[in-house]
Amino acid sequence: MNSTWRSLCLPAKVYPVGMAALLLFDLYRGHGTSFFKNIFALVIGTGLLYVLCINGMESVAWILLGLPFFFFVALLALLLLDLSLIDVTHTFQQACGVGTHRMTKAEESCSSC
């Protein structure tokens, strides 16, 4: 086992460590079916990364390993923008002195009251 672990390239070592954390979380939450699916993904994913590395494509292995983190950060940023937790338009309006509120006809008729 130790010689097998040593023969793995770094991406193929990082992936099982991250998956082990996910497996422990599945055990803690009591998700048995998810646990077995993740074991399957662990074996297939580590094998894929290992095959990429022995064929001289370690950079591709790193890209495949990093894609989920990239997409997670991108989706989280989009979610924060959508929920207006990052108030870009308000900052722009303050800096430029631009107001974007347009009065509706009901507000216009009420403003003269």
C-alpha positions, 0 to 999 in steps of 0.5 A: 500500500505504501509503495502504491501511494508513493507511485501516485502523482500529487493530484492523485494524492490530493483527490482521495484526501478530499474525498475522505473528508466527504466520506467521513461527512457522509458517515457522520450524517448517516447517508449510506447510499451517498457513502457508497457512491462516493467510494465508487467516485473515489476509486474511479477519480483517483484512477483517472488522475493516475492514468493522466499523470502516467501519460504525462498530462499532470497539468490536465489532472490539476485542471480536472481537480481544480474545476469543481472549486472554480465553479463553486467560487464562480457560482457563489459569486453569482449568488452573492451578486444576485442576492445583492450582498455585493452591492455593486450598483449602489457603490457605482451610484454613490461614486457617480452621483447617479440616481436610478429610481424612476417614479411611477405614474402613481408616485408622480400623481401623489407627489403633487398632493 
